[in-house]
């Protein structure tokens, strides 16, 4: 067959990543010729890396990187495609730009947990030998060139080789061939000279084999190397088109309520990290027992509204729960300000501020295991009010009763929210905005997420804060009611009083002032937002515009 210009498919990977199996797979095609690590001799020549086969390779194979790229990789060929298997670390500085600019690119990844246990059969493992940082560099450079590579996880090839190969061929814009699924056992003419050192296992294979049901023990002597490598693998894994169900939920990626929140920065511990890296330790008390306290804050016009009041409650809650090694008030403020500034969130933003008891030295309930200090989390989001404050919401009454101070005092703003969540489930099941929660005697306490007020004959009433959180927004509204020369009454209120009220609204940082137009199927007033509610909404808005702690300029 006459030689012709050929389309090159580059496959970049780390060692022990099923890269040879994938090469064998592509070699079975009738339109494909294959090269096994054509850049390897140049890599050995330039780096001086010691290998048992070094001298043999350098004496028999071209080691001039420029010649390899121009004459071997992109030289004419007898078939339509040429598949080039590359190790990421072999892409050296100074190689021709065409290596990246021409052809199509695959990045094959594998979890370092699976790579490292078998790595040292030939060479001692190291971060450089593993090459995951080089893979990330290759990925970034290809994206900058507008040639985003196809990323394939070896776990997918093991779990469902046909579906993964079909998807890969589709992304490469080449037809899938069923011959890619099987090959003959034993050495191959396409193998590099190093095959007898590295390919013993793959020579026994006739196709992609399923992963073990239970993995090999991990050699803890390589723990530090695993810690260094996993972030690079995880970064690439997030860009895999199809991931193994062992690694990721099969559910489709959900839409975010505010798409801009996909790219946000959060404070965790003592650093600011991207959204997908914003995680706490599995040993953290928030994971082990919901053992934390939290606040919700809003940002208006470059100021954090009621910041000092929220911090007062945060520290009071932490003290009530006997937290130790708590960050200072100034440290918490600095974390809030820095996180907001980094995100450019100076208006219409909400902060979920959490302080956990911290990480434990071993799993267990006892706070005596918390010897690392508290964990601070600042989670900012672009978030408009979460309820319909223009037309109002419907409420239902939950069968779940609000915690009594005999059990868990609601004045502690803690993260153990199962009591509220169970009521919220009832509200969701009834297609209501939220659910009203009663105390042990049947009086209204609050909703699952907000404090609650009613208006009757011009008087404003709200339940005592005995079974409910004494909310910051609640306190602000109570002050505004008095300033507006309205009669305010704080007392026990029965459910029927809410059913027969002229107006009802709820209060909370996340939702602000939310009108309620129906409770348990009963229309509140005339079913529209009432005049007192509108009046309080107006003065509350003015309050948010005029007060708050300014975010420092940068």
C-alpha positions as CSV (number, residue, x, y, z in Angstrom):
1,X,0.0,0.0,0.0
2,X,1.3,3.4,-0.9
3,X,2.3,5.6,1.9
4,X,-0.1,8.5,2.7
5,X,-0.6,11.4,5.1
6,X,-1.8,9.9,8.4
7,X,-4.0,11.2,11.2
8,X,-2.3,10.7,14.5
9,X,-4.1,9.8,17.8
10,X,-1.9,10.5,20.8
11,X,-2.6,8.7,24.1
12,X,-1.0,10.2,27.2
13,X,-0.9,8.3,30.5
14,X,1.0,7.4,33.6
15,X,2.6,4.0,33.9
16,X,0.5,1.0,35.0
17,X,-2.7,2.7,33.7
18,X,-3.8,0.0,31.2
19,X,-2.1,2.0,28.5
20,X,-0.6,-1.1,26.8
21,X,-4.0,-2.8,26.9
22,X,-5.5,0.3,25.2
23,X,-2.7,0.2,22.6
24,X,-3.4,-3.4,21.9
25,X,-7.1,-2.6,21.5
26,X,-6.4,0.1,18.9
27,X,-3.9,-2.2,17.2
28,X,-6.8,-4.6,16.3
29,X,-8.4,-2.1,14.0
30,X,-7.9,-2.5,10.3
31,X,-7.4,1.2,9.8
32,X,-4.8,1.8,12.5
33,X,-1.0,1.5,12.9
34,X,0.5,1.7,16.4
35,X,3.7,3.1,17.9
36,X,4.7,2.0,21.4
37,X,6.2,5.0,23.3
38,X,8.1,6.6,20.4
39,X,9.3,9.4,22.7
40,X,10.9,7.0,25.2
41,X,14.4,6.9,23.7
42,X,14.6,10.7,23.6
43,X,13.5,10.8,27.2
44,X,16.2,8.4,28.3
45,X,18.8,10.2,26.3
46,X,18.0,13.7,27.7
47,X,17.2,12.8,31.3
48,X,19.8,10.1,31.9
49,X,17.2,8.0,33.7
50,X,18.6,4.6,34.5
51,X,16.8,1.6,33.2
52,X,17.9,-2.0,32.7
53,X,17.3,-1.7,29.0
54,X,18.6,1.8,28.5
55,X,21.7,1.1,26.4
56,X,19.9,-1.4,24.2
57,X,17.2,1.2,23.4
58,X,19.6,4.0,22.7
59,X,21.7,1.9,20.4
60,X,18.7,0.6,18.4
61,X,16.0,3.3,18.3
62,X,16.1,6.9,17.2
63,X,16.6,9.2,20.2
64,X,16.6,12.6,18.6
65,X,13.3,14.1,19.8
66,X,12.8,16.4,16.8
67,X,13.3,13.5,14.4
68,X,11.0,11.3,16.3
69,X,8.2,13.9,16.2
70,X,8.6,14.9,12.6
71,X,9.7,11.7,10.9
72,X,8.3,8.9,13.1
73,X,5.1,10.2,14.8
74,X,4.0,12.5,11.9
75,X,5.8,10.6,9.1
76,X,3.8,9.1,6.2
77,X,2.1,5.7,6.8
78,X,0.2,3.0,5.1
79,X,-3.0,3.3,7.1
80,X,-5.5,6.1,7.8
81,X,-4.7,6.5,11.5
82,X,-1.6,6.1,13.7
83,X,-2.0,5.5,17.4
84,X,0.9,6.7,19.5
85,X,1.1,5.6,23.1
86,X,3.0,8.1,25.3
87,X,4.0,8.3,28.9
88,X,3.3,11.9,30.1
89,X,6.7,12.3,31.6
90,X,8.3,11.7,28.2
91,X,7.0,15.0,26.8
92,X,10.2,17.0,27.2
93,X,10.8,20.7,26.7
94,X,12.0,21.7,23.3
95,X,10.0,19.1,21.3
96,X,8.3,20.5,18.2
97,X,5.0,22.3,18.8
98,X,3.3,20.0,16.3
99,X,3.4,17.2,19.0
100,X,0.5,19.0,20.7
101,X,-1.0,21.0,17.9
102,X,-1.5,18.2,15.4
103,X,-3.6,15.1,15.8
104,X,-6.2,14.1,18.4
105,X,-5.4,13.5,22.1
106,X,-6.5,11.0,24.7
107,X,-5.6,11.2,28.4
108,X,-5.8,7.9,30.1
109,X,-5.9,8.1,33.9
110,X,-6.0,5.5,36.7
111,X,-6.4,5.9,40.5
112,X,-3.0,6.0,42.2
113,X,-4.4,3.6,44.7
114,X,-4.4,1.0,41.9
115,X,-1.2,2.1,40.2
116,X,1.2,2.3,43.2
117,X,1.0,-1.2,44.7
118,X,2.5,-2.8,41.5
119,X,4.7,0.1,40.4
120,X,7.9,-0.9,42.0
121,X,8.2,-4.2,40.2
122,X,10.5,-2.4,37.8
123,X,11.5,1.0,39.3
124,X,11.1,2.6,42.7
125,X,7.9,4.8,42.6
126,X,8.3,8.5,42.8
127,X,6.1,11.5,42.0
128,X,8.1,12.2,38.8
129,X,7.9,8.6,37.7
130,X,4.1,8.6,38.3
131,X,3.7,11.5,35.9
132,X,0.2,12.7,37.1
133,X,1.4,16.3,37.3
134,X,2.7,16.0,33.7
135,X,-0.8,14.7,32.7
136,X,-2.4,17.8,34.2
137,X,0.0,20.1,32.4
138,X,-0.7,18.3,29.1
139,X,-4.4,18.6,29.7
140,X,-4.1,22.4,30.5
141,X,-1.9,23.1,27.4
142,X,-4.3,21.2,25.1
143,X,-7.3,23.1,26.5
144,X,-5.4,26.4,25.9
145,X,-4.8,25.3,22.3
146,X,-8.5,24.7,21.9
147,X,-7.9,20.9,21.6
148,X,-9.6,19.6,24.8
149,X,-8.5,16.0,25.1
150,X,-10.8,13.0,25.7
151,X,-10.2,11.7,29.2
152,X,-10.7,8.1,29.9
153,X,-10.6,6.4,33.3
154,X,-9.1,2.9,33.3
155,X,-11.8,1.9,35.8
156,X,-14.4,2.4,33.1
157,X,-12.4,0.3,30.6
158,X,-12.4,-2.5,33.1
159,X,-16.0,-2.2,34.1
160,X,-17.6,-1.8,30.7
161,X,-15.0,-1.9,27.9
162,X,-17.4,-1.9,25.0
163,X,-19.4,1.1,26.1
164,X,-16.2,3.0,27.0
165,X,-14.5,2.3,23.7
166,X,-17.6,3.2,21.8
167,X,-17.8,6.5,23.6
168,X,-14.1,7.1,23.0
169,X,-14.4,6.4,19.3
170,X,-17.3,8.7,19.1
171,X,-15.3,11.5,20.7
172,X,-12.4,10.8,18.3
173,X,-14.8,10.8,15.4
174,X,-13.7,7.4,14.2
175,X,-16.0,4.3,13.8
176,X,-16.0,1.8,16.6
177,X,-14.8,-1.7,15.6
178,X,-15.7,-4.7,17.6
179,X,-12.3,-6.2,17.0
180,X,-11.0,-3.6,19.6
181,X,-12.4,-5.8,22.4
182,X,-10.1,-8.8,22.0
183,X,-6.5,-9.7,21.1
184,X,-4.3,-12.7,21.3
185,X,-2.2,-13.4,24.3
186,X,1.5,-13.2,24.3
187,X,4.2,-10.7,23.1
188,X,3.3,-8.5,20.1
189,X,5.4,-7.2,17.2
190,X,4.4,-3.6,18.2
191,X,5.8,-4.0,21.7
192,X,8.7,-1.8,22.7
193,X,12.1,-3.3,23.7
194,X,11.1,-2.8,27.3
195,X,8.2,-5.1,27.1
196,X,9.7,-8.0,29.0
197,X,10.3,-5.8,32.0
198,X,6.8,-4.2,32.0
199,X,4.3,-6.2,30.0
200,X,4.3,-9.6,31.8
201,X,0.7,-9.2,33.0
202,X,-0.8,-7.7,29.8
203,X,0.8,-10.5,27.7
204,X,-1.4,-12.9,29.6
205,X,-4.5,-11.0,28.7
206,X,-6.8,-11.3,25.7
207,X,-9.0,-8.3,26.5
208,X,-9.8,-5.7,29.2
209,X,-10.3,-7.7,32.4
210,X,-12.6,-6.7,35.2
211,X,-11.0,-5.2,38.3
212,X,-10.8,-7.4,41.4
213,X,-13.9,-7.3,43.5
214,X,-11.7,-6.4,46.4
215,X,-8.4,-4.6,45.8
216,X,-4.9,-5.4,47.0
217,X,-3.7,-4.0,50.3
218,X,-2.1,-0.6,49.8
219,X,1.5,-0.4,50.9
220,X,1.5,2.3,53.6
221,X,5.1,3.1,52.8
222,X,3.8,4.9,49.8
223,X,1.1,6.9,51.7
224,X,2.9,10.3,51.2
225,X,3.2,9.6,47.5
226,X,-0.5,8.8,47.3
227,X,-1.4,12.1,49.1
228,X,0.7,14.0,46.6
229,X,-0.8,12.2,43.6
230,X,-4.5,12.0,44.3
231,X,-5.4,15.7,43.8
232,X,-4.0,15.5,40.2
233,X,-5.9,12.4,39.5
234,X,-9.1,13.8,41.0
235,X,-8.8,17.0,39.0
236,X,-8.6,15.0,35.7
237,X,-11.3,12.6,36.8
238,X,-13.8,15.5,37.1
239,X,-13.4,15.9,33.3
240,X,-14.1,12.3,32.3
241,X,-17.1,12.0,30.0
242,X,-18.2,8.8,31.6
243,X,-17.1,7.7,35.0
244,X,-17.3,4.4,36.8
245,X,-20.3,3.9,39.0
246,X,-17.8,2.8,41.7
247,X,-16.4,6.3,41.7
248,X,-19.4,8.6,41.0
249,X,-23.1,8.5,41.4
250,X,-24.8,7.5,38.1
251,X,-27.3,10.3,38.6
252,X,-27.1,13.1,35.9
253,X,-25.3,16.3,36.9
254,X,-28.1,18.5,38.4
255,X,-28.7,22.1,37.4
256,X,-27.7,24.6,40.1
257,X,-30.4,27.1,41.3
258,X,-27.8,29.8,40.5
259,X,-25.4,28.6,37.8
260,X,-22.8,31.2,38.8
261,X,-22.3,29.2,42.0
262,X,-20.6,26.4,40.1
263,X,-17.3,28.4,40.3
264,X,-17.1,29.6,43.9
265,X,-14.4,29.7,46.6
266,X,-15.1,28.6,50.1
267,X,-13.1,28.8,53.3
268,X,-12.4,25.4,55.0
269,X,-10.2,25.2,58.0
270,X,-7.6,27.8,57.3
271,X,-7.6,28.1,53.5
272,X,-9.8,29.1,50.6
273,X,-10.4,26.4,48.1
274,X,-12.6,25.8,45.0
275,X,-16.1,24.4,45.4
276,X,-15.2,20.8,44.5
277,X,-12.3,20.8,46.9
278,X,-14.3,22.3,49.8
279,X,-14.4,19.2,52.1
280,X,-13.9,18.4,55.7
281,X,-12.2,15.3,57.2
282,X,-14.2,12.1,57.7
283,X,-12.9,12.5,61.3
284,X,-14.5,15.9,61.7
285,X,-17.2,16.1,64.4
286,X,-19.7,17.6,61.9
287,X,-19.5,14.2,60.0
288,X,-19.4,12.0,63.1
289,X,-22.3,13.6,65.0
290,X,-23.5,16.8,63.4
291,X,-21.5,18.5,66.1
292,X,-21.2,22.1,65.0
293,X,-22.8,25.5,65.2
294,X,-23.8,27.7,62.3
295,X,-25.1,31.1,61.2
296,X,-26.7,32.4,58.0
297,X,-25.6,35.9,57.0
298,X,-26.6,38.2,54.1
299,X,-24.5,40.7,52.2
300,X,-26.2,43.9,50.9
301,X,-24.4,46.7,49.1
302,X,-20.9,45.9,50.3
303,X,-21.9,45.2,53.9
304,X,-22.6,42.1,56.0
305,X,-26.0,42.7,57.7
306,X,-26.1,42.1,61.4
307,X,-22.6,40.6,61.5
308,X,-21.9,41.3,65.1
309,X,-25.3,39.9,66.3
310,X,-24.7,36.7,64.3
311,X,-21.2,36.3,65.7
312,X,-22.5,36.8,69.2
313,X,-24.9,33.9,68.7
314,X,-22.2,31.7,67.0
315,X,-19.9,32.1,70.0
316,X,-22.7,31.7,72.5
317,X,-23.7,28.5,70.8
318,X,-20.1,27.2,70.8
319,X,-19.7,28.0,74.5
320,X,-23.0,26.3,75.3
321,X,-21.7,23.2,73.6
322,X,-18.3,23.5,75.4
323,X,-16.2,23.9,72.3
324,X,-12.4,24.3,72.9
325,X,-9.7,26.0,70.8
326,X,-12.2,28.3,69.1
327,X,-10.9,30.8,66.6
328,X,-11.1,34.4,67.7
329,X,-13.8,36.8,66.7
330,X,-11.3,38.7,64.5
331,X,-10.1,35.5,62.8
332,X,-13.7,34.6,61.9
333,X,-14.3,38.1,60.5
334,X,-11.1,38.0,58.5
335,X,-12.1,34.6,57.0
336,X,-15.6,36.0,56.1
337,X,-14.2,39.2,54.5
338,X,-11.4,37.4,52.6
339,X,-13.8,34.8,51.2
340,X,-16.3,37.4,50.1
341,X,-13.6,39.5,48.5
342,X,-12.0,36.5,46.7
343,X,-15.4,35.7,45.2
344,X,-16.3,39.3,44.4
345,X,-19.5,38.8,46.4
346,X,-20.4,42.3,47.6
347,X,-24.1,42.2,47.2
348,X,-27.1,39.8,46.9
349,X,-25.0,37.0,48.5
350,X,-25.6,34.6,51.4
351,X,-23.0,33.1,53.8
352,X,-23.4,29.8,55.6
353,X,-20.9,30.2,58.4
354,X,-20.2,26.9,60.3
355,X,-17.9,26.2,63.2
356,X,-17.5,22.5,64.0
357,X,-15.9,21.0,67.1
358,X,-13.2,20.0,64.8
359,X,-11.3,16.8,63.7
360,X,-11.0,13.9,66.0
361,X,-7.9,11.7,66.6
362,X,-10.1,8.6,66.3
363,X,-13.8,8.1,65.5
364,X,-16.2,8.3,68.4
365,X,-18.6,10.5,70.2
366,X,-16.4,12.0,73.0
367,X,-15.2,15.6,72.6
368,X,-12.1,14.3,74.4
369,X,-11.0,13.0,70.9
370,X,-11.1,16.6,69.5
371,X,-7.5,17.6,69.8
372,X,-7.0,19.6,66.6
373,X,-9.1,22.7,67.3
374,X,-12.3,23.8,65.7
375,X,-13.0,23.8,61.9
376,X,-14.2,27.0,60.4
377,X,-16.2,26.9,57.2
378,X,-17.3,30.0,55.2
379,X,-19.6,29.1,52.4
380,X,-20.7,32.1,50.2
381,X,-23.2,31.8,47.5
382,X,-25.0,34.1,45.1
383,X,-28.5,33.6,46.6
384,X,-31.6,35.8,46.2
385,X,-34.3,35.3,48.9
386,X,-35.4,31.7,48.7
387,X,-39.1,32.2,49.0
388,X,-41.7,34.1,46.9
389,X,-41.8,37.3,48.9
390,X,-44.1,39.0,46.3
391,X,-47.0,36.6,46.2
392,X,-46.5,34.6,49.4
393,X,-46.2,30.9,50.2
394,X,-48.4,28.1,51.6
395,X,-47.6,26.3,54.9
396,X,-48.8,23.1,56.4
397,X,-48.5,21.9,60.0
398,X,-46.1,19.1,60.6
399,X,-46.7,16.2,62.9
400,X,-43.1,16.4,64.0
401,X,-42.9,18.5,67.2
402,X,-40.2,21.0,67.8
403,X,-37.5,20.0,70.3
404,X,-38.1,20.9,73.9
405,X,-35.4,22.6,76.0
406,X,-35.6,19.4,78.0
407,X,-34.0,17.6,75.1
408,X,-32.1,20.0,73.0
409,X,-32.3,23.8,73.5
410,X,-33.2,25.6,70.3
411,X,-31.4,28.6,71.6
412,X,-28.2,26.7,70.6
413,X,-27.9,27.3,66.9
414,X,-26.5,23.8,66.2
415,X,-26.1,21.7,63.1
416,X,-28.1,18.7,64.3
417,X,-31.1,19.6,62.2
418,X,-32.9,16.3,61.9
419,X,-35.9,17.6,63.9
420,X,-36.3,20.4,61.3
421,X,-35.5,18.2,58.3
422,X,-38.3,15.7,59.3
423,X,-40.8,18.5,59.4
424,X,-39.4,19.9,56.1
425,X,-40.0,16.5,54.5
426,X,-43.7,16.7,55.5
427,X,-43.8,20.2,53.9
428,X,-42.2,18.9,50.7
429,X,-44.7,16.0,50.5
430,X,-47.5,18.5,50.8
431,X,-46.0,20.8,48.1
432,X,-45.9,23.5,50.7
433,X,-43.2,26.2,51.1
434,X,-42.4,25.1,54.6
435,X,-44.0,23.3,57.6
436,X,-45.2,24.8,60.9
437,X,-43.9,23.0,64.0
438,X,-45.8,22.9,67.2
439,X,-44.3,22.6,70.7
440,X,-45.0,19.7,73.1
441,X,-48.2,21.4,74.2
442,X,-49.6,22.0,70.7
443,X,-48.7,25.7,70.5
444,X,-47.0,27.1,67.4
445,X,-43.3,27.3,67.8
446,X,-41.9,28.3,64.3
447,X,-41.6,26.7,60.9
448,X,-38.9,24.2,60.1
449,X,-36.7,27.0,58.8
450,X,-38.0,30.4,60.0
451,X,-39.7,32.3,62.8
452,X,-43.3,33.2,62.3
453,X,-45.6,36.2,63.0
454,X,-49.3,36.9,62.6
455,X,-51.4,40.1,62.5
456,X,-54.9,40.2,64.1
457,X,-56.9,43.4,64.2
458,X,-53.8,45.5,63.9
459,X,-51.8,43.7,66.6
460,X,-48.6,41.8,65.7
461,X,-48.0,38.5,67.5
462,X,-45.1,36.1,67.6
463,X,-44.5,33.0,69.7
464,X,-42.2,33.0,72.7
465,X,-38.7,31.8,71.8
466,X,-39.0,28.9,74.2
467,X,-39.1,26.1,71.6
468,X,-37.7,28.1,68.7
469,X,-34.5,29.8,67.7
470,X,-34.5,33.5,68.8
471,X,-33.7,34.6,65.2
472,X,-31.6,37.6,64.3
473,X,-34.2,38.6,61.7
474,X,-37.0,37.9,64.2
475,X,-35.4,40.4,66.6
476,X,-34.9,42.9,63.9
477,X,-38.5,42.7,62.8
478,X,-39.7,43.0,66.4
479,X,-37.8,46.2,66.7
480,X,-39.2,47.5,63.4
481,X,-42.7,46.7,64.5
482,X,-42.3,48.8,67.6
483,X,-40.7,51.6,65.6
484,X,-43.7,51.6,63.3
485,X,-45.9,52.2,66.3
486,X,-47.6,48.8,66.0
487,X,-48.6,46.8,69.0
488,X,-46.3,43.8,69.5
489,X,-47.2,40.8,71.6
490,X,-45.0,37.9,72.3
491,X,-46.9,34.9,73.8
492,X,-48.1,31.4,73.4
493,X,-50.1,31.2,70.2
494,X,-52.4,28.3,69.2
495,X,-52.6,26.9,65.6
496,X,-56.2,28.1,65.2
497,X,-55.0,31.7,65.8
498,X,-52.8,31.4,62.8
499,X,-55.6,29.8,60.8
500,X,-57.8,32.8,61.5
501,X,-55.2,35.5,61.3
502,X,-55.5,38.6,59.1
503,X,-51.9,38.3,57.9
504,X,-49.0,35.9,58.5
505,X,-45.4,36.2,57.6
506,X,-42.1,34.3,58.3
507,X,-38.7,35.7,59.0
508,X,-35.2,34.4,58.4
509,X,-31.9,35.6,57.0
510,X,-32.2,33.4,53.9
511,X,-35.8,34.3,53.0
512,X,-36.1,37.8,54.7
513,X,-39.8,38.7,55.2
514,X,-42.0,36.1,53.5
515,X,-45.8,36.5,53.3
516,X,-48.0,33.4,54.1
517,X,-51.2,33.2,52.1
518,X,-52.5,29.8,53.1
519,X,-52.1,27.5,56.1
520,X,-53.4,23.9,56.1
521,X,-55.7,24.7,53.2
522,X,-57.1,27.8,54.9
523,X,-56.8,31.1,53.2
524,X,-55.0,33.7,55.3
525,X,-57.0,37.0,55.3
526,X,-58.0,37.6,51.7
527,X,-55.3,35.4,50.3
528,X,-53.1,38.3,49.3
529,X,-50.1,40.0,50.9
530,X,-51.4,42.2,53.6
531,X,-50.7,45.9,54.3
532,X,-48.8,45.4,57.5
533,X,-46.7,42.7,55.9
534,X,-45.9,45.1,53.0
535,X,-45.1,47.8,55.5
536,X,-42.6,45.6,57.4
537,X,-41.1,44.4,54.2
538,X,-40.5,48.0,53.1
539,X,-38.8,49.1,56.4
540,X,-36.8,45.9,56.6
541,X,-35.4,46.6,53.1
542,X,-34.5,50.1,54.2
543,X,-32.8,48.7,57.2
544,X,-30.6,46.3,55.1
545,X,-29.7,49.2,52.8
546,X,-28.6,51.5,55.7
547,X,-26.9,49.2,58.2
548,X,-24.3,46.4,58.3
549,X,-20.5,46.0,58.7
550,X,-18.6,47.2,55.6
551,X,-16.5,44.7,53.8
552,X,-13.0,46.1,53.8
553,X,-11.7,47.5,50.4
554,X,-9.0,45.6,48.7
